[in-house]
Amino acid sequence: MVLSSMASSSSPKLIFIFFILTSIFTPQAFSQGDSSCESQTHNTCNNKSKALTLKIIAIASILVTSMIGVSLPLVTRSIRALSPDRSLFVIVKAFAAGIILGTGFMHVLPDSFEMLSSNCLKENPWHKFPFTGFVAMLSAIITLAIDSMATSLYSKKHKGGVINPENNQQVQNGHINGGDQEMGTVSNGHFHSHHHGSLSKDGTKLLRYRVIAMVLELGIIVHSIVIGISLGASNNTCTIKGLVAALCFHQMFEGMGLGGCILQAEYKMLKKAAMAFFFSVTTPFGIALGIALSKTYQENSPRSLITVGLLNASSAGLLIYMALVDLLAADFMGDKLQGSIKLQIKAFIAVLLGAGGMSLMAKWA
């Protein structure tokens, strides 16, 4: 029961703790402590006052697009064509998974390679060993371990129980017990219900959806804060203009992917709102933090390059793993897509469009 209640409230708590830790330690990581590698050319796009105006516009526009993206799957559940058991939902989710995959491969990973191979860093060890690939690999393996062990532990803890969504009570061996709707699972069989006009999910699948939603949100938060800090600390108006447009596109569709996972996890409304809120405010929070650190943050200082480079590498590994394994592979190897070649082709095209869109955005961001 302790494990159940911990799982029920762990996601918002973990995200809140991450925000607090970021606020405390980020200023130390980015403060002037190392000699910076000065730019050799004068950039005519640097304009502090104009950049500040663009950053404020960025905070508002990214906040709005993030809220729209993550909320769309949640508020459109009543629309029959967009319900999770419909083909259109699967195609939209595949598109969003392509966005997340493209983010990891085309944005986060290349940024990490660029930072950790910078001439501003010492030859030894940064130019002697591919730290970006190593950290990304470790991140993917650790994500796999967390994914697997969390699912295994919670499955064993709740083995044999089913949740009745009509009264939020657990049914086990024919008897009704007080249950936790958030983590009630079943190993074998289904519980039939007319709640939202659909069949209640198998408990094991429901548990997987909840683990996926939680891990994916934490991974998105890491790279969103890093991107936000970089934008907020920059005074390059030429860079900021393109970056704002790209981030709005990125946050909209990445939010749709996360929103789809949250919807399938069947969380209570309060937790859905909390997860949507944290996703929406993460990048604006990073931008505001970057503005506050703009006087001490030097993007070419060794400390900043190493800190942001390693964070990007770990985030890339997590996002690539989640996109390929928990989103794409899980859906493409699932019963729905395996039962229709035509639907598989549509989903493949959606993935290519999503990944292609993010690849195109790499030209500006």
Backbone torsions as a table, in degrees:
resi	resn	phi	psi	omega
1	MET	NA	-36.5	177.7
2	VAL	-63.2	-43.2	178.8
3	LEU	-63.8	-37.4	179.3
4	SER	-62.9	-48.4	-179.3
5	SER	-67.2	-33.7	177.6
6	MET	-64.4	-43.2	179.3
7	ALA	-66.6	-34.5	-177.4
8	SER	-63.6	-33.2	-174.6
9	SER	-117.2	6.8	-172.6
10	SER	-69.5	-36.7	-174.4
11	SER	-61.8	-55.0	178.8
12	PRO	-62.5	-35.7	-179.7
13	LYS	-65.6	-44.5	179.4
14	LEU	-62.0	-41.8	-179.8
15	ILE	-66.1	-41.6	179.5
16	PHE	-63.8	-42.8	178.5
17	ILE	-62.8	-38.8	178.6
18	PHE	-62.2	-41.1	178.4
19	PHE	-61.7	-44.3	-178.9
20	ILE	-63.1	-46.3	-179.8
21	LEU	-62.7	-38.1	178.4
22	THR	-63.0	-42.5	-179.3
23	SER	-64.3	-33.6	-176.9
24	ILE	-79.8	-46.7	-169.7
25	PHE	-94.0	-21.6	-179.2
26	THR	-60.5	-45.0	177.6
27	PRO	-57.1	-35.4	178.7
28	GLN	-69.6	-38.1	-178.0
29	ALA	-69.0	-33.9	-175.1
30	PHE	-102.4	1.1	-178.8
31	SER	-72.9	160.5	-179.0
32	GLN	-70.5	111.6	177.8
33	GLY	-140.4	-20.6	179.0
34	ASP	-117.6	156.7	175.7
35	SER	-69.5	132.1	-176.4
36	SER	-87.4	155.7	176.8
37	CYS	-93.5	104.3	-173.1
38	GLU	-71.0	145.0	176.3
39	SER	-70.5	139.8	-175.2
40	GLN	-85.0	-16.5	-178.6
41	THR	-120.3	146.7	178.8
42	HIS	-82.8	127.9	-177.4
43	ASN	-94.9	116.9	-178.7
44	THR	-74.3	-10.6	-179.7
45	CYS	-82.9	-10.0	-178.8
46	ASN	-70.1	117.0	178.5
47	ASN	-149.8	102.8	-170.3
48	LYS	-62.9	-46.8	-176.8
49	SER	-67.5	-42.3	178.5
50	LYS	-68.3	-36.7	178.6
51	ALA	-64.0	-38.5	179.8
52	LEU	-62.5	-40.8	177.3
53	THR	-61.9	-43.5	178.9
54	LEU	-64.9	-35.7	179.3
55	LYS	-66.5	-39.8	178.3
56	ILE	-65.4	-41.4	175.4
57	ILE	-61.8	-39.9	-179.9
58	ALA	-62.3	-43.0	-179.9
59	ILE	-58.7	-47.4	-178.3
60	ALA	-66.7	-47.1	-175.4
61	SER	-69.0	-40.6	179.8
62	ILE	-69.1	-36.3	177.2
63	LEU	-62.0	-45.2	-178.6
64	VAL	-66.0	-47.6	-178.7
65	THR	-66.4	-35.2	177.2
66	SER	-64.3	-43.7	179.6
67	MET	-64.5	-40.8	178.6
68	ILE	-63.7	-46.8	-177.2
69	GLY	-61.8	-48.8	-176.1
70	VAL	-75.0	-25.4	-177.3
71	SER	-85.2	-25.7	-176.2
72	LEU	-52.8	-50.8	179.8
73	PRO	-64.0	-28.0	-176.6
74	LEU	-78.4	-40.8	-176.4
75	VAL	-85.9	-15.1	-179.5
76	THR	-97.0	12.6	-179.3
77	ARG	-63.2	-31.3	-179.8
78	SER	-70.6	-17.4	176.4
79	ILE	-80.0	115.4	-171.9
80	ARG	-56.7	-38.4	-177.2
81	ALA	-67.1	-21.4	-177.8
82	LEU	-107.8	12.4	177.8
83	SER	-71.8	153.3	-174.0
84	PRO	-57.8	-21.9	-179.2
85	ASP	-89.8	4.4	-179.0
86	ARG	-96.6	154.8	-178.4
87	SER	-65.5	-36.9	-179.1
88	LEU	-61.4	-38.1	178.1
89	PHE	-62.8	-41.8	179.6
90	VAL	-62.8	-41.1	-179.7
91	ILE	-67.2	-43.8	178.3
92	VAL	-63.8	-39.8	178.6
93	LYS	-65.9	-37.1	177.3
94	ALA	-64.9	-40.7	176.6
95	PHE	-60.5	-46.3	179.7
96	ALA	-65.1	-36.1	176.6
97	ALA	-65.0	-36.7	174.8
98	GLY	-62.4	-37.2	176.1
99	ILE	-60.9	-47.2	-178.8
100	ILE	-65.2	-41.1	178.4
101	LEU	-63.7	-44.5	177.7
102	GLY	-63.0	-35.8	177.2
103	THR	-61.0	-46.2	-179.1
104	GLY	-64.9	-47.3	-175.1
105	PHE	-78.8	-39.2	-169.1
106	MET	-100.2	-15.9	-177.4
107	HIS	-118.3	-60.3	-172.2
108	VAL	-71.9	-47.5	-177.8
109	LEU	-64.7	-48.1	178.0
110	PRO	-60.8	-36.7	177.6
111	ASP	-61.2	-41.0	179.6
112	SER	-66.0	-43.8	177.1
113	PHE	-58.0	-43.7	-178.7
114	GLU	-64.1	-42.9	-177.5
115	MET	-69.7	-45.5	-174.7
116	LEU	-80.9	-5.1	174.3
117	SER	-111.7	13.7	-178.4
118	SER	-63.7	146.7	176.4
119	ASN	-67.9	-13.1	178.8
120	CYS	-75.9	-14.6	179.3
121	LEU	-94.9	155.0	-179.1
122	LYS	-64.2	148.4	179.3
123	GLU	-59.2	-41.6	-179.7
124	ASN	-113.8	117.8	13.3
125	PRO	-103.1	-5.2	-165.5
126	TRP	-66.3	-27.6	178.8
127	HIS	-101.3	3.5	-179.0
128	LYS	-101.4	-14.0	-174.0
129	PHE	-146.2	136.9	-179.6
130	PRO	-77.6	80.1	-176.1
131	PHE	-62.9	-34.9	-178.7
132	THR	-60.6	-51.7	179.0
133	GLY	-62.3	-39.0	-178.8
134	PHE	-65.4	-47.0	-178.8
135	VAL	-68.1	-39.0	177.5
136	ALA	-62.8	-40.9	177.8
137	MET	-63.3	-47.0	178.3
138	LEU	-60.7	-40.8	179.7
139	SER	-61.7	-42.8	178.7
140	ALA	-64.3	-40.8	179.9
141	ILE	-66.9	-42.7	179.1
142	ILE	-65.3	-38.6	176.6
143	THR	-62.4	-42.3	176.1
144	LEU	-59.3	-44.5	-179.2
145	ALA	-62.8	-45.4	179.4
146	ILE	-63.6	-45.7	179.3
147	ASP	-56.8	-49.2	-176.5
148	SER	-69.6	-48.3	-176.4
149	MET	-69.0	-38.7	178.3
150	ALA	-62.9	-43.6	179.0
151	THR	-63.9	-43.0	-178.9
152	SER	-64.8	-46.0	-178.5
153	LEU	-63.0	-46.7	-177.7
154	TYR	-71.3	-32.1	177.8
155	SER	-65.6	-43.2	178.7
156	LYS	-66.3	-39.0	-177.6
157	LYS	-64.8	-36.7	-174.1
158	HIS	-111.7	20.2	-177.2
159	LYS	-60.3	129.8	174.8
160	GLY	91.4	-2.8	-178.6
161	GLY	-104.1	150.3	177.0
162	VAL	-130.0	150.5	179.0
163	ILE	-109.0	130.3	172.8
164	ASN	-87.4	108.7	-176.3
165	PRO	-67.2	-13.5	-179.8
166	GLU	-72.3	-36.0	-176.9
167	ASN	-129.9	9.7	176.1
168	ASN	58.6	30.9	179.2
169	GLN	-113.4	152.0	-177.8
170	GLN	-90.6	134.9	177.6
171	VAL	-111.2	121.2	-177.6
172	GLN	-140.3	124.3	179.4
173	ASN	55.1	36.6	176.2
174	GLY	85.0	-4.1	-179.3
175	HIS	-110.8	148.0	179.4
176	ILE	-96.3	125.9	178.2
177	ASN	-121.0	161.8	173.4
178	GLY	-67.3	123.3	-175.3
179	GLY	-126.3	165.2	176.4
180	ASP	-102.9	113.4	-176.4
181	GLN	-60.0	-31.4	-174.4
182	GLU	-66.4	-38.7	-172.8
183	MET	-120.9	12.5	178.0
184	GLY	-65.3	129.2	-177.7
185	THR	-135.3	170.8	177.2
186	VAL	-142.7	141.7	-179.8
187	SER	-87.6	-40.4	-178.3
188	ASN	-133.6	132.3	176.2
189	GLY	96.7	173.9	-178.0
190	HIS	-127.5	158.9	172.5
191	PHE	-108.9	122.5	-175.4
192	HIS	-85.6	135.4	-177.8
193	SER	-153.5	154.9	175.6
194	HIS	-103.5	16.1	178.4
195	HIS	-65.1	122.3	-175.3
196	HIS	59.8	18.3	176.1
197	GLY	70.7	22.9	-178.3
198	SER	-137.6	170.7	179.8
199	LEU	-84.7	137.4	177.7
200	SER	-65.1	139.7	-176.2
201	LYS	-69.4	153.7	170.0
202	ASP	-58.7	137.1	-174.0
203	GLY	-58.7	-36.8	-179.9
204	THR	-65.2	-41.7	177.2
205	LYS	-64.9	-40.5	179.6
206	LEU	-61.4	-41.8	177.8
207	LEU	-62.1	-42.8	178.7
208	ARG	-60.8	-42.6	179.2
209	TYR	-61.0	-36.6	-177.9
210	ARG	-73.0	-39.5	176.2
211	VAL	-64.3	-43.4	-180.0
212	ILE	-61.0	-47.2	-178.2
213	ALA	-60.8	-41.9	-177.9
214	MET	-67.3	-49.4	-177.5
215	VAL	-66.5	-40.5	179.9
216	LEU	-63.0	-42.8	180.0
217	GLU	-62.8	-42.7	179.1
218	LEU	-63.3	-39.3	178.2
219	GLY	-65.6	-41.5	178.6
220	ILE	-64.6	-39.7	-179.2
221	ILE	-60.7	-40.9	-178.2
222	VAL	-59.0	-53.6	-175.0
223	HIS	-75.4	-26.1	178.1
224	SER	-67.4	-39.8	178.6
225	ILE	-67.7	-40.4	178.7
226	VAL	-62.4	-44.8	177.9
227	ILE	-62.0	-43.6	-179.8
228	GLY	-61.7	-42.7	179.7
229	ILE	-63.7	-43.0	-179.7
230	SER	-61.9	-42.6	179.3
231	LEU	-68.3	-44.1	-177.6
232	GLY	-65.4	-30.4	-177.9
233	ALA	-86.5	-14.2	-177.1
234	SER	-82.9	144.5	174.0
235	ASN	-114.1	14.2	-179.2
236	ASN	-86.5	101.5	-176.9
237	THR	-65.1	-31.1	179.4
238	CYS	-65.1	-39.4	179.7
239	THR	-73.9	-42.5	-174.7
240	ILE	-62.0	-41.4	-177.6
241	LYS	-57.4	-50.2	179.8
242	GLY	-68.9	-35.1	-177.4
243	LEU	-67.6	-38.0	179.5
244	VAL	-62.5	-46.8	179.2
245	ALA	-61.7	-43.8	-179.3
246	ALA	-65.4	-40.4	-178.9
247	LEU	-68.3	-35.6	176.9
248	CYS	-62.3	-46.0	176.7
249	PHE	-61.0	-46.9	-177.9
250	HIS	-61.3	-49.1	-176.5
251	GLN	-67.6	-35.3	179.5
252	MET	-59.7	-52.0	-173.6
253	PHE	-84.7	-29.5	173.1
254	GLU	-66.1	-37.4	175.8
255	GLY	-62.4	-36.7	177.7
256	MET	-64.0	-39.1	177.3
257	GLY	-63.7	-45.5	178.7
258	LEU	-67.0	-41.4	179.1
259	GLY	-61.0	-37.4	176.4
260	GLY	-63.6	-39.5	177.6
261	CYS	-67.0	-40.9	178.7
262	ILE	-63.9	-40.3	179.2
263	LEU	-63.2	-45.2	179.8
264	GLN	-67.3	-25.0	179.6
265	ALA	-73.8	-14.1	177.1
266	GLU	53.4	45.3	174.9
267	TYR	-70.1	163.5	171.3
268	LYS	-67.5	160.8	-175.0
269	MET	-58.6	-38.6	-178.3
270	LEU	-63.1	-42.5	-179.9
271	LYS	-71.9	-36.8	175.0
272	LYS	-58.2	-46.5	-179.2
273	ALA	-63.8	-39.8	-179.2
274	ALA	-65.0	-44.7	-179.3
275	MET	-67.7	-38.7	176.9
276	ALA	-65.5	-38.9	-179.8
277	PHE	-64.1	-48.8	-177.6
278	PHE	-63.4	-39.1	176.8
279	PHE	-62.6	-44.5	-175.1
280	SER	-65.1	-37.5	-174.1
281	VAL	-91.6	-7.4	-174.1
282	THR	-61.3	-54.5	-179.2
283	THR	-65.4	-46.0	174.1
284	PRO	-57.8	-37.7	176.4
285	PHE	-62.1	-42.1	177.9
286	GLY	-63.7	-39.9	178.6
287	ILE	-63.7	-46.3	178.8
288	ALA	-61.2	-40.1	178.2
289	LEU	-65.8	-38.7	177.7
290	GLY	-64.4	-39.5	176.8
291	ILE	-62.3	-42.7	179.5
292	ALA	-64.9	-30.3	-177.4
293	LEU	-96.1	2.7	-172.7
294	SER	-59.8	-25.1	-179.3
295	LYS	-79.2	-27.5	-177.8
296	THR	-106.3	-19.4	-177.4
297	TYR	-78.4	127.3	174.5
298	GLN	-126.8	110.0	-171.3
299	GLU	-64.8	-19.2	179.3
300	ASN	-100.5	5.5	177.0
301	SER	-73.3	144.5	-178.9
302	PRO	-54.4	-40.8	-178.1
303	ARG	-63.5	-44.3	179.9
304	SER	-66.1	-42.9	-180.0
305	LEU	-60.9	-43.4	-178.7
306	ILE	-68.8	-46.1	-178.1
307	THR	-62.1	-52.6	-177.8
308	VAL	-68.9	-37.5	179.2
309	GLY	-61.6	-44.4	179.8
310	LEU	-69.6	-38.6	177.1
311	LEU	-63.2	-42.5	178.5
312	ASN	-63.5	-41.3	179.9
313	ALA	-62.6	-44.9	180.0
314	SER	-66.5	-39.3	178.0
315	SER	-65.7	-39.9	179.4
316	ALA	-61.7	-45.3	178.9
317	GLY	-59.6	-42.5	-179.8
318	LEU	-66.3	-46.7	-177.3
319	LEU	-65.4	-40.8	179.5
320	ILE	-65.0	-43.2	177.3
321	TYR	-61.3	-49.1	-177.2
322	MET	-61.9	-42.9	-178.2
323	ALA	-64.5	-46.0	-175.9
324	LEU	-75.8	-44.9	-172.1
325	VAL	-88.6	-57.2	-171.4
326	ASP	-82.5	-24.1	-179.8
327	LEU	-101.8	-60.7	-174.2
328	LEU	-74.6	-53.6	-177.4
329	ALA	-61.9	-40.8	-178.9
330	ALA	-62.0	-40.9	-179.5
331	ASP	-76.6	-44.0	-176.5
332	PHE	-69.2	-26.9	177.6
333	MET	-95.5	1.7	179.5
334	GLY	-78.5	169.9	-175.1
335	ASP	-62.6	-39.1	-174.0
336	LYS	-64.5	-51.5	-179.3
337	LEU	-73.3	-34.1	178.4
338	GLN	-66.4	-21.1	-179.2
339	GLY	-86.9	-1.7	-177.4
340	SER	-149.1	110.6	176.9
341	ILE	-64.6	-37.9	-179.7
342	LYS	-61.2	-43.6	179.0
343	LEU	-67.5	-36.2	176.9
344	GLN	-60.5	-44.7	-179.4
345	ILE	-62.2	-43.6	178.0
346	LYS	-61.4	-41.5	-179.9
347	ALA	-67.7	-39.2	176.5
348	PHE	-60.5	-43.9	178.2
349	ILE	-62.3	-40.2	178.8
350	ALA	-62.6	-41.8	177.9
351	VAL	-62.1	-45.6	-179.9
352	LEU	-62.9	-38.6	178.0
353	LEU	-65.9	-42.7	179.1
354	GLY	-64.6	-50.1	179.0
355	ALA	-64.7	-38.0	178.5
356	GLY	-65.8	-39.0	177.6
357	GLY	-62.2	-43.6	178.8
358	MET	-69.8	-32.3	176.8
359	SER	-65.8	-38.8	177.5
360	LEU	-66.1	-36.9	179.4
361	MET	-65.0	-22.1	-179.7
362	ALA	-64.3	-16.6	177.6
363	LYS	-67.9	-30.8	-178.3
364	TRP	-107.6	-22.1	-177.3
365	ALA	-128.4	NA	NA
